[in-house]
Amino acid sequence: MRAISSSVSVRLYHLDDSGEGGAATTLFYGPLGEAMMLAAQEPEEVQAGLYLATENDVVAYLDLDD
């Protein structure tokens, strides 16, 4: 498992898979720590579609929240 700093820049986005092909909506660009706090404030049904992207990886928010 990789270790990353809470200050690394990430893109927090919601992937809506309803409809044709789905859509990715960016919610935040900035430090991982802040992105995690914002994601935690979203309702559970939204959290299920949240992803964090760094320059090297994409990970589901719920995979990090555990």
KOLZATOR-933757 format. One line per field, with one value per atom (N, C-alpha, C, O, CB): residue number from 1; residue in three letters; chain; atom name; x, y, z. Coordinates in pm, 1 decimal. Each point is the difference from the previous one (the first is absolute). Glycine has a CB too. Layout:
REM KOLZATOR-933757
k c(NUM/...) .
r c(ALA/...) .
c c(A/...) .
a c(CA/...) .
X c(X/...) .
Y c(Y/...) .
Z c(Z/...) .
***
This chain:
REM KOLZATOR-933757
k c(1/1/1/1/1/2/2/2/2/2/3/3/3/3/3/4/4/4/4/4/5/5/5/5/5/6/6/6/6/6/7/7/7/7/7/8/8/8/8/8/9/9/9/9/9/10/10/10/10/10/11/11/11/11/11/12/12/12/12/12/13/13/13/13/13/14/14/14/14/14/15/15/15/15/15/16/16/16/16/16/17/17/17/17/17/18/18/18/18/18/19/19/19/19/19/20/20/20/20/20/21/21/21/21/21/22/22/22/22/22/23/23/23/23/23/24/24/24/24/24/25/25/25/25/25/26/26/26/26/26/27/27/27/27/27/28/28/28/28/28/29/29/29/29/29/30/30/30/30/30/31/31/31/31/31/32/32/32/32/32/33/33/33/33/33/34/34/34/34/34/35/35/35/35/35/36/36/36/36/36/37/37/37/37/37/38/38/38/38/38/39/39/39/39/39/40/40/40/40/40/41/41/41/41/41/42/42/42/42/42/43/43/43/43/43/44/44/44/44/44/45/45/45/45/45/46/46/46/46/46/47/47/47/47/47/48/48/48/48/48/49/49/49/49/49/50/50/50/50/50/51/51/51/51/51/52/52/52/52/52/53/53/53/53/53/54/54/54/54/54/55/55/55/55/55/56/56/56/56/56/57/57/57/57/57/58/58/58/58/58/59/59/59/59/59/60/60/60/60/60/61/61/61/61/61/62/62/62/62/62/63/63/63/63/63/64/64/64/64/64/65/65/65/65/65/66/66/66/66/66) .
r c(MET/MET/MET/MET/MET/ARG/ARG/ARG/ARG/ARG/ALA/ALA/ALA/ALA/ALA/ILE/ILE/ILE/ILE/ILE/SER/SER/SER/SER/SER/SER/SER/SER/SER/SER/SER/SER/SER/SER/SER/VAL/VAL/VAL/VAL/VAL/SER/SER/SER/SER/SER/VAL/VAL/VAL/VAL/VAL/ARG/ARG/ARG/ARG/ARG/LEU/LEU/LEU/LEU/LEU/TYR/TYR/TYR/TYR/TYR/HIS/HIS/HIS/HIS/HIS/LEU/LEU/LEU/LEU/LEU/ASP/ASP/ASP/ASP/ASP/ASP/ASP/ASP/ASP/ASP/SER/SER/SER/SER/SER/GLY/GLY/GLY/GLY/GLY/GLU/GLU/GLU/GLU/GLU/GLY/GLY/GLY/GLY/GLY/GLY/GLY/GLY/GLY/GLY/ALA/ALA/ALA/ALA/ALA/ALA/ALA/ALA/ALA/ALA/THR/THR/THR/THR/THR/THR/THR/THR/THR/THR/LEU/LEU/LEU/LEU/LEU/PHE/PHE/PHE/PHE/PHE/TYR/TYR/TYR/TYR/TYR/GLY/GLY/GLY/GLY/GLY/PRO/PRO/PRO/PRO/PRO/LEU/LEU/LEU/LEU/LEU/GLY/GLY/GLY/GLY/GLY/GLU/GLU/GLU/GLU/GLU/ALA/ALA/ALA/ALA/ALA/MET/MET/MET/MET/MET/MET/MET/MET/MET/MET/LEU/LEU/LEU/LEU/LEU/ALA/ALA/ALA/ALA/ALA/ALA/ALA/ALA/ALA/ALA/GLN/GLN/GLN/GLN/GLN/GLU/GLU/GLU/GLU/GLU/PRO/PRO/PRO/PRO/PRO/GLU/GLU/GLU/GLU/GLU/GLU/GLU/GLU/GLU/GLU/VAL/VAL/VAL/VAL/VAL/GLN/GLN/GLN/GLN/GLN/ALA/ALA/ALA/ALA/ALA/GLY/GLY/GLY/GLY/GLY/LEU/LEU/LEU/LEU/LEU/TYR/TYR/TYR/TYR/TYR/LEU/LEU/LEU/LEU/LEU/ALA/ALA/ALA/ALA/ALA/THR/THR/THR/THR/THR/GLU/GLU/GLU/GLU/GLU/ASN/ASN/ASN/ASN/ASN/ASP/ASP/ASP/ASP/ASP/VAL/VAL/VAL/VAL/VAL/VAL/VAL/VAL/VAL/VAL/ALA/ALA/ALA/ALA/ALA/TYR/TYR/TYR/TYR/TYR/LEU/LEU/LEU/LEU/LEU/ASP/ASP/ASP/ASP/ASP/LEU/LEU/LEU/LEU/LEU/ASP/ASP/ASP/ASP/ASP/ASP/ASP/ASP/ASP/ASP) .
c c(A/A/A/A/A/A/A/A/A/A/A/A/A/A/A/A/A/A/A/A/A/A/A/A/A/A/A/A/A/A/A/A/A/A/A/A/A/A/A/A/A/A/A/A/A/A/A/A/A/A/A/A/A/A/A/A/A/A/A/A/A/A/A/A/A/A/A/A/A/A/A/A/A/A/A/A/A/A/A/A/A/A/A/A/A/A/A/A/A/A/A/A/A/A/A/A/A/A/A/A/A/A/A/A/A/A/A/A/A/A/A/A/A/A/A/A/A/A/A/A/A/A/A/A/A/A/A/A/A/A/A/A/A/A/A/A/A/A/A/A/A/A/A/A/A/A/A/A/A/A/A/A/A/A/A/A/A/A/A/A/A/A/A/A/A/A/A/A/A/A/A/A/A/A/A/A/A/A/A/A/A/A/A/A/A/A/A/A/A/A/A/A/A/A/A/A/A/A/A/A/A/A/A/A/A/A/A/A/A/A/A/A/A/A/A/A/A/A/A/A/A/A/A/A/A/A/A/A/A/A/A/A/A/A/A/A/A/A/A/A/A/A/A/A/A/A/A/A/A/A/A/A/A/A/A/A/A/A/A/A/A/A/A/A/A/A/A/A/A/A/A/A/A/A/A/A/A/A/A/A/A/A/A/A/A/A/A/A/A/A/A/A/A/A/A/A/A/A/A/A/A/A/A/A/A/A/A/A/A/A/A/A/A/A/A/A/A/A/A/A/A/A/A/A/A/A/A/A/A/A) .
a c(N/CA/C/O/CB/N/CA/C/O/CB/N/CA/C/O/CB/N/CA/C/O/CB/N/CA/C/O/CB/N/CA/C/O/CB/N/CA/C/O/CB/N/CA/C/O/CB/N/CA/C/O/CB/N/CA/C/O/CB/N/CA/C/O/CB/N/CA/C/O/CB/N/CA/C/O/CB/N/CA/C/O/CB/N/CA/C/O/CB/N/CA/C/O/CB/N/CA/C/O/CB/N/CA/C/O/CB/N/CA/C/O/CB/N/CA/C/O/CB/N/CA/C/O/CB/N/CA/C/O/CB/N/CA/C/O/CB/N/CA/C/O/CB/N/CA/C/O/CB/N/CA/C/O/CB/N/CA/C/O/CB/N/CA/C/O/CB/N/CA/C/O/CB/N/CA/C/O/CB/N/CA/C/O/CB/N/CA/C/O/CB/N/CA/C/O/CB/N/CA/C/O/CB/N/CA/C/O/CB/N/CA/C/O/CB/N/CA/C/O/CB/N/CA/C/O/CB/N/CA/C/O/CB/N/CA/C/O/CB/N/CA/C/O/CB/N/CA/C/O/CB/N/CA/C/O/CB/N/CA/C/O/CB/N/CA/C/O/CB/N/CA/C/O/CB/N/CA/C/O/CB/N/CA/C/O/CB/N/CA/C/O/CB/N/CA/C/O/CB/N/CA/C/O/CB/N/CA/C/O/CB/N/CA/C/O/CB/N/CA/C/O/CB/N/CA/C/O/CB/N/CA/C/O/CB/N/CA/C/O/CB/N/CA/C/O/CB/N/CA/C/O/CB/N/CA/C/O/CB/N/CA/C/O/CB/N/CA/C/O/CB/N/CA/C/O/CB/N/CA/C/O/CB/N/CA/C/O/CB/N/CA/C/O/CB) .
X c(83.7/-83.7/88.4/97.8/-281.6/148.6/76.3/-36.9/-114.6/129.2/81.8/-24.9/8.8/94.1/-1.7/-191.8/3.5/-31.1/-64.6/-3.6/113.7/-19.8/-139.4/-56.9/302.2/-299.9/-132.0/4.8/-104.1/44.9/180.4/12.3/17.7/8.9/89.9/-93.4/13.5/-125.1/-110.7/257.3/-129.4/-113.2/-78.9/57.1/70.6/-259.6/-88.7/-117.7/-27.1/95.1/-135.2/-127.9/-104.2/9.2/94.8/-201.8/-113.1/-113.5/-41.4/113.0/-121.3/-110.3/-104.0/26.7/128.7/-274.8/-111.1/-26.8/-16.8/-84.3/97.1/-28.8/-144.7/-34.6/277.7/-326.0/-142.2/-19.9/12.9/-81.7/37.6/-14.9/-143.9/-30.4/226.3/-284.5/-136.6/-5.7/76.6/-172.1/8.2/-8.8/96.0/59.4/-127.9/83.2/82.1/147.5/42.7/-236.1/269.6/143.8/48.1/119.2/-118.8/-88.1/38.7/73.0/28.6/-16.5/17.8/69.1/84.6/-40.4/-144.8/302.7/87.0/-11.5/22.1/138.1/-194.6/-12.8/106.5/2.1/-250.1/336.2/104.8/-60.7/-72.6/245.7/-142.7/-49.8/106.3/-31.7/-126.4/285.6/106.1/135.0/24.8/-161.6/223.9/142.7/75.3/-25.1/-6.1/122.2/78.0/60.1/12.5/-157.7/183.2/66.7/-89.4/-120.4/256.9/-75.4/-71.3/-77.2/-115.2/289.4/-112.9/-66.0/-130.9/-99.7/322.3/-222.7/-121.3/-103.3/-119.8/256.6/-89.9/-90.5/-69.4/-119.4/265.8/-73.6/-58.4/-106.3/-103.6/319.9/-190.4/-99.1/-127.0/-111.0/297.1/-169.1/-115.9/-78.8/-123.1/246.2/-53.6/-66.7/-78.8/-108.7/289.9/-128.0/-66.9/-131.7/-87.9/311.1/-237.1/-122.0/-111.0/-114.7/257.0/-109.3/-99.2/-87.7/44.5/112.6/-281.9/-86.5/60.1/78.0/-279.5/165.2/54.7/-18.7/89.6/-134.7/-70.4/-23.8/92.9/34.7/-273.8/279.4/96.4/140.7/77.3/-222.9/178.8/132.6/32.2/116.1/-139.0/-76.6/21.6/54.6/61.4/-245.9/163.7/47.8/116.7/34.6/-262.0/289.4/112.1/133.4/24.7/-156.2/216.6/134.3/100.2/-31.8/-60.4/213.7/110.1/107.2/38.9/-89.5/97.7/102.4/123.1/-9.1/-167.3/291.8/128.5/60.1/-65.4/101.9/85.2/62.0/29.6/22.1/77.0/-98.4/34.9/-110.6/4.9/221.5/-324.6/-99.5/-140.3/-19.9/196.5/-272.9/-139.5/-47.2/23.4/-65.3/-25.9/-48.0/-139.3/-28.0/266.1/-324.0/-132.7/10.9/77.7/-177.9/22.8/1.7/-27.3/68.1/-144.1/-21.6/-35.1/112.8/6.9/-244.1/326.0/116.3/100.3/70.6/-103.0/38.9/92.1/-61.1/71.6/30.3/-231.7/-69.7/1.3/-19.7/-123.3/165.4/-4.1/103.5/6.9/-94.5) .
Y c(-117.5/117.5/124.2/8.3/-132.9/219.6/123.5/93.0/3.0/-26.6/98.1/104.0/133.7/25.6/-167.3/227.2/132.8/103.2/-29.8/-62.4/210.9/110.1/58.9/-1.5/50.2/3.0/63.4/131.1/59.2/-165.8/152.5/125.9/-20.1/97.7/1.7/-225.6/-26.3/51.6/-11.6/-192.6/260.7/53.2/-112.8/-91.9/304.1/-203.4/-99.8/68.3/118.4/-283.4/88.1/40.1/-90.9/-122.3/202.7/-21.9/-75.1/14.5/110.8/-73.7/-151.4/8.5/-107.1/-101.4/196.4/-68.9/-93.8/-59.3/72.1/56.5/-260.4/-70.6/-47.5/-90.8/19.1/134.7/-33.1/-99.6/34.5/192.8/-350.5/-103.2/-17.1/-92.0/-22.5/202.2/-6.6/71.3/93.2/-101.6/-33.7/61.5/-64.6/-103.8/317.0/-151.7/-55.9/31.2/114.3/-91.9/-122.0/16.1/64.2/-6.5/20.1/48.0/63.8/130.4/38.4/-260.8/290.3/128.2/17.8/-38.3/137.2/-40.5/31.4/149.2/83.0/-272.6/222.8/138.5/29.3/-62.0/61.5/94.3/37.5/80.7/96.7/-97.0/-40.6/69.1/87.2/99.6/-286.6/149.3/70.7/-34.1/-114.0/113.1/101.0/-19.1/56.9/113.8/-100.9/-88.5/51.4/-111.4/-113.1/313.1/-168.5/-97.6/-118.5/15.1/171.0/-303.2/-122.2/12.1/-42.7/-84.9/184.5/13.0/76.0/-39.4/32.8/114.3/79.7/-74.8/5.6/204.5/-279.4/-78.4/-108.5/-24.3/69.4/-109.8/-104.3/58.3/-62.3/-66.4/247.9/64.0/34.8/-20.6/112.9/-39.7/34.5/-124.5/0.9/198.7/-305.6/-124.0/-58.9/-54.3/11.3/53.2/-54.8/71.3/-56.2/-5.2/183.1/77.7/-33.5/40.7/140.7/-254.0/-36.8/-114.2/-80.2/153.9/-81.3/-112.3/-133.9/-4.0/156.2/-260.1/-132.4/-39.5/-59.4/-4.8/96.3/-38.3/75.4/-52.3/3.1/169.2/75.0/-55.4/-14.1/221.6/-238.8/-52.8/-124.7/-23.5/117.0/-172.5/-122.9/28.7/-87.6/-19.5/226.8/35.2/96.7/54.5/-93.4/61.4/94.1/-68.2/-112.2/246.7/-63.5/-49.0/111.8/118.0/-283.1/126.0/94.0/-37.1/-116.2/152.6/63.5/-22.3/82.9/120.2/-168.0/-18.5/69.1/-4.4/-44.9/-16.6/106.9/-7.4/-144.0/-27.2/253.0/-319.2/-139.4/-102.1/-109.5/172.8/-29.8/-99.6/57.9/121.2/-236.0/24.1/32.7/-104.3/-119.5/225.7/-59.9/-93.1/45.6/119.5/-172.9/-44.2/30.1/55.5/-50.1/-130.8/283.5/61.0/-103.4/-1.4/217.6/-301.8/-98.1/-98.1/-55.6/77.4/-44.6/-86.4/66.4/-68.4/-33.0/232.9/73.3/26.3/9.6/96.0/-94.1/38.2/-108.9/29.4/116.6/-270.8/-111.7/8.2/-87.7/-48.4) .
Z c(0.0/0.0/0.0/74.4/46.7/-204.4/-5.9/114.4/44.7/-292.2/293.6/99.0/-71.1/-75.1/265.6/-165.9/-59.6/106.2/100.5/-324.1/201.3/92.4/-15.7/-109.1/103.2/115.0/-6.8/-77.0/-28.7/246.0/-251.0/-73.6/-150.5/-74.4/278.8/-250.3/-143.0/-71.1/52.6/-9.2/-161.9/-76.2/-65.5/-58.8/17.5/52.5/-56.7/-69.3/20.3/158.0/-258.8/-58.1/63.2/-10.9/-211.6/287.7/54.6/-99.9/-34.0/278.3/-290.7/-94.8/27.1/64.3/-233.8/118.2/13.3/-136.8/-98.3/292.8/-199.7/-123.3/5.8/75.6/-103.0/-53.6/-5.3/-112.4/-117.5/208.8/-55.6/-102.9/-46.0/-75.9/173.4/-52.4/-51.4/-134.3/-24.5/259.1/-318.7/-131.8/-97.6/28.9/77.7/-221.1/-107.4/20.6/-16.5/-139.2/191.2/12.7/127.6/30.1/-268.9/314.9/124.2/-21.8/-113.4/215.3/7.5/-6.6/125.2/109.8/-250.4/122.7/113.3/29.1/-88.2/30.0/181.1/42.4/103.8/106.3/-154.1/17.8/95.1/112.9/-23.0/-159.5/305.6/118.0/64.6/65.0/-29.4/-53.8/71.2/-60.7/-39.2/249.9/-217.9/-28.7/118.8/39.6/-294.5/312.1/110.9/83.5/-46.9/50.0/122.4/86.3/36.0/20.6/69.9/-83.4/33.0/131.2/8.2/-131.6/224.0/130.4/-9.6/60.5/47.8/-183.3/-16.7/-84.4/27.9/-8.2/-121.9/-84.3/82.3/-17.9/-182.2/289.1/84.5/93.6/23.1/-34.9/65.5/87.5/-77.5/49.1/92.9/-263.1/-82.3/-38.6/2.9/-90.1/51.3/-39.0/116.5/-19.8/-147.8/287.0/118.3/28.6/65.3/27.6/-140.5/22.8/-99.8/18.7/73.9/-196.3/-101.0/51.4/82.1/-265.9/135.7/38.4/-45.8/-95.1/80.6/81.7/-31.2/-145.6/-59.9/293.5/-291.3/-139.6/-94.8/-105.9/162.4/-21.3/-81.5/22.7/-94.8/106.0/114.0/32.8/-80.8/-33.4/262.9/-260.9/-76.7/-139.2/-60.7/188.9/-179.6/-132.7/-0.2/-104.8/26.7/194.7/9.1/-25.8/44.1/118.5/-235.2/-31.2/21.4/-14.9/-151.8/201.9/15.0/-100.9/-11.4/257.8/-319.0/-101.9/32.6/24.8/-198.2/173.1/8.2/-139.7/-94.1/341.4/-261.6/-132.5/-40.9/-118.0/156.6/58.3/-30.0/22.5/-56.1/115.0/21.2/41.4/5.2/7.7/122.7/-134.9/27.5/99.1/-18.0/-212.9/337.2/101.2/44.2/9.4/68.2/-51.0/51.9/141.2/81.3/-224.6/171.8/133.4/108.3/102.6/-202.3/78.5/103.5/27.6/109.5/-178.0/-28.2/23.1/93.7/74.1/-300.9/223.8/88.3/136.0/99.6/-299.1/204.6/123.2/104.8/117.9/-253.3/97.4/95.4/106.9/86.1/-263.9) .
***
